[in-house]
Amino acid sequence: MTRKAGDATDRAESSDWLDHAVRAGLVAYGVVHLMIAWIALQLALGDQSGSASSTGALQQLTDEPFGELAIWLIAIGMLLLVVWRVLEAVGGHRGEEGKDLWLKRASSVLKGVIYAVIGWSAVQVATGSGSKGGSDDTTATVMNMSGGQFMVGLAGVLVIAYGVGQIVRAWTEKFREHLTAEGKSGEAGTAYIWFGKAGYAAKGVAIGIVGGLFLYAAYTHQAKKSGGLDQALHKVLQQPYGPVMLGVIAVGIGCYGLFCFARARHLSR
């Protein structure tokens, strides 16, 4: 029975339909990041009416023509990416062994969770059932648990580690493995690589700041000190030359969105 399940997973993992599904999901993921970049850029220019997060990006999208349809398509795209990562976590990364195999599969699970959160946010925005509570509400709940302060601090460390990992990917250009040979060649390929470098670096910095907020919240035992991407970008804005730094991060996040489009076109799994 286990062998049959493994064979079924292998067939699904190598099927053409999964390639099409992943491409559709990556396009949706790219749209979300372009919207976040646009809101962050507006924030850097002084307009603080939008929330520079995936939920904020989706909410802003509702104001556009066919916005509700676009949000449902994004939700479907995220679901397709979740299916992909689940298949990877269950039977993927066959070229790896031992610790590397489990690390790769754990990474697939983490990415699947991220896609699922964005997808669920899209469904909530589309149906108008989104919660008004923020991430600090969740942090406060965890903080009040036994050992909650430690768990929030650990979450901060893990988030920072993930952000550093994104920066390392940008520096080493490890993301090139996501593109076919055609996608890495010529002038277009050079542009795609630069989109990837800028995109992964900007995401790493933003995610690292989010992790820092969680660490600070754990250290001070004040849940309101934590926050998501929107609060992290507001922290950047409060620093010397904050608007300039935030503008650079916004452009970088936009580049990541463009890299998602390039990856969808020249997909290498």
Secondary structure, DSSP 8 states (H G I E B T S, - for coil): -HHHHHHHHHHHHT-HHHHHHHHHHHHHHHHHHHHHHHHHHHHHTT--SS--SHHHHHHHHTTSTTHHHHHHHHHHHHHHHHHHHHHHHHH--TT--HHHHHHHHHHHHHHHHHHHHHHHHHHHHHHT------HHHHHHHHHTSTTHHHHHHHHHHHHHHHHHHHHHHHHHTGGGGGB-TGGGSHHHHHHHHHHHHHHHHHHHHHHHHHHHHHHHHHHHT-GGG---HHHHHHHHHTSTTHHHHHHHHHHHHHHHHHHHHHHHHTB--
